[in-house]
């Protein structure tokens, strides 16, 4: 039953908190997820870094080209009026 699993999980977490192991376990899990380590972790980690890099360059491009286009259009319209 689902509630039995929840109770067992809660009891295990409670014991880990009392022993002081819970924080270390949680930190380990957080690092595993954030770094992408796991069964095929190096692939997930690499793809995560690539995605992060692409996101950065896309946002950087939008800001730079938006600024250049905005300045040139502003300069153009200020001269024409």
C-alpha positions in Angstrom: 0.0 0.0 0.0 1.1 3.5 -0.7 0.6 4.7 2.9 2.9 1.9 4.2 5.6 3.1 1.9 5.1 6.7 3.1 5.3 5.6 6.7 8.5 3.5 6.1 10.1 6.4 4.2 9.1 8.8 7.0 10.5 6.5 9.7 13.8 6.1 7.7 14.2 9.8 7.3 13.4 10.3 11.0 16.1 7.9 12.0 18.6 9.5 9.6 17.8 12.9 11.0 18.4 11.6 14.6 21.7 10.0 13.5 22.8 13.1 11.7 23.0 11.3 8.3 20.1 13.0 6.6 21.9 16.2 5.7 24.8 14.4 4.2 22.5 12.1 2.2 20.5 15.0 0.9 23.6 16.9 -0.1 24.9 13.9 -1.9 21.5 13.4 -3.7 21.4 17.1 -4.6 24.9 17.0 -6.1 24.1 13.8 -8.0 21.1 15.5 -9.6 22.7 18.8 -10.2 25.9 17.3 -11.7 23.9 14.7 -13.6 25.9 11.8 -12.2 24.0 8.5 -12.4 23.6 5.5 -14.7 24.3 7.6 -17.8 25.4 10.5 -15.7 28.3 11.9 -17.7 26.1 12.1 -20.8 23.4 14.0 -18.8 26.0 16.2 -17.2 27.6 17.0 -20.6 24.2 17.8 -22.1 23.4 19.9 -19.2 26.5 22.0 -19.6 25.9 22.3 -23.4 22.3 23.4 -22.7 23.5 25.9 -20.2 26.1 27.3 -22.6 23.6 27.5 -25.4 21.1 29.3 -23.1 23.9 31.8 -22.2 24.9 32.5 -25.8 21.3 32.9 -26.9 20.5 35.4 -24.2 23.8 37.2 -24.8 23.0 37.4 -28.5 19.5 38.7 -27.8 20.9 41.4 -25.5 23.8 42.5 -27.8 21.8 42.4 -31.1 18.8 44.1 -29.4 21.1 46.8 -28.1 22.8 47.3 -31.4 19.5 47.4 -33.3 17.9 49.6 -30.7 20.8 52.1 -30.8 21.0 52.2 -34.6 17.2 52.7 -35.0 17.2 55.4 -32.3 20.1 57.2 -34.0 18.4 56.9 -37.4 15.1 58.3 -36.1 16.8 61.0 -34.2 18.5 62.2 -37.3 15.4 62.0 -39.5 13.3 64.2 -37.3 
